[in-house]
Amino acid sequence: MGTEEEAPTNGETNGDKSKPSEFKLWTLYFLTQHYDHYRTRDTTKASEYLKQALELSPSTVELYMTQARIHKHSGSLQKAMEKMNQARELDTKDRYINTKCAKYQLRYDRNEDALKTMSLFTRVGHSFYHPHSPEVPW
């Protein structure tokens, strides 16, 4: 029969407190999204779950994006823009988060900031209005 192989570890589920549980992190993320959904909109409860998730993994971009979305749904466009920019700063090479950040800046009427954010992914010598530039997702 031989020796049994050990199952892959999942952070604190196997007693390892040095790294967060991926299962717990993404379960909290799912609960946050559930309570922020328009049919179950409870931004207070969503924020509570998100706070717990951020304590587990403070450098996860998706958590800050979700925090921005919660602020947007609460009507706080300035906080939403700030959190989306914070998420963008965590991953400066991601075009998607860059685009979302520019959209949130435009929504808060920060047009100059949005132009600067959009220009981060343009080619040198091209206007960001150039419709055929593959570096521009908008």
C-alpha positions in Angstrom: 0.0 0.0 0.0 2.9 2.5 0.6 2.9 5.8 2.3 0.1 8.3 1.8 0.9 11.6 0.1 0.0 14.7 1.9 -2.7 16.9 0.5 -1.8 20.3 -0.6 -2.0 22.9 2.2 -4.3 25.8 2.2 -2.9 28.2 4.7 -4.5 28.2 8.1 -6.8 25.4 7.3 -3.9 23.1 8.1 -2.7 25.1 11.0 -0.2 27.2 9.1 -0.8 30.7 10.4 2.0 32.3 8.4 -0.1 32.7 5.3 -3.8 33.5 4.9 -6.3 30.9 3.9 -7.1 31.3 0.2 -10.5 29.6 0.8 -11.4 32.1 3.5 -10.2 35.1 1.5 -12.2 34.3 -1.6 -15.3 33.3 0.4 -15.2 36.7 2.1 -14.8 38.3 -1.4 -17.8 36.3 -2.6 -19.9 37.4 0.4 -18.9 41.0 -0.2 -20.1 40.9 -3.8 -23.3 39.1 -2.7 -24.2 41.8 -0.3 -23.3 44.5 -2.7 -25.5 43.1 -5.5 -28.4 45.2 -6.4 -31.0 42.6 -5.2 -29.4 42.2 -1.8 -27.8 45.6 -1.5 -26.5 46.0 2.0 -23.3 48.0 1.7 -22.7 47.9 5.5 -22.6 44.2 5.6 -20.6 44.1 2.3 -18.0 46.5 3.8 -17.7 44.3 7.0 -16.8 41.2 4.9 -14.5 43.2 2.7 -12.7 44.6 5.8 -12.0 41.0 6.9 -10.7 40.1 3.5 -8.4 43.1 3.4 -7.0 42.1 6.8 -6.1 38.7 5.3 -4.6 40.0 2.1 -4.0 43.8 1.9 -2.4 43.7 -1.5 -5.2 42.0 -3.5 -6.3 44.3 -6.3 -9.7 42.8 -6.6 -10.6 43.8 -3.0 -9.8 47.4 -3.6 -11.8 47.4 -6.9 -14.8 45.9 -5.0 -14.3 48.5 -2.3 -14.5 51.2 -4.9 -17.7 49.6 -6.3 -19.3 49.6 -2.8 -18.5 53.3 -2.4 -20.0 54.0 -5.8 -23.2 52.2 -4.9 -23.3 54.2 -1.6 -23.1 57.4 -3.6 -19.6 58.4 -2.5 -18.0 59.0 -5.9 -14.9 60.6 -4.5 -14.1 57.6 -2.2 -14.9 55.3 -5.1 -12.4 57.1 -7.3 -9.7 57.1 -4.6 -10.1 53.4 -3.9 -10.0 52.5 -7.6 -6.9 54.6 -8.0 -5.4 52.7 -5.0 -6.2 49.5 -6.8 -4.6 50.8 -10.0 -1.4 51.7 -8.1 -1.1 48.1 -6.8 -0.9 46.8 -10.4 0.4 49.5 -12.7 0.7 47.2 -15.8 -2.9 46.1 -15.9 -4.9 47.9 -18.7 -8.2 46.8 -17.3 -7.7 48.4 -13.9 -6.2 51.5 -15.6 -9.4 51.8 -17.7 -11.7 51.3 -14.7 -9.7 54.0 -12.8 -10.1 56.5 -15.6 -13.8 55.8 -15.8 -14.2 56.4 -12.1 -12.2 59.7 -12.4 -14.4 60.8 -15.2 -17.5 59.9 -13.2 -16.2 62.2 -10.4 -15.5 64.9 -13.0 -11.7 64.7 -12.6 -11.1 65.0 -16.3 -7.5 66.0 -16.2 -6.6 63.1 -13.9 -8.5 60.8 -16.2 -6.5 62.0 -19.2 -3.3 61.4 -17.4 -4.4 57.9 -16.4 -5.5 57.1 -19.9 -2.2 58.4 -21.3 -0.3 55.7 -19.3 -1.1 53.1 -22.0 -0.6 55.1 -25.2 2.3 54.7 -27.5 4.9 57.4 -27.8 4.0 59.7 -30.8 0.3 58.5 -30.8 -2.6 60.5 -29.6 -4.7 58.5 -27.2 -7.6 59.4 -29.3 -6.2 57.3 -32.2 -8.8 54.7 -32.7 -6.5 52.0 -34.2 -3.9 52.0 -31.5 -3.8 48.6 -29.9 -2.4 50.1 -26.7 -5.7 52.0 -26.0 -8.7 49.9 -24.8 -11.2 52.8 -24.8 
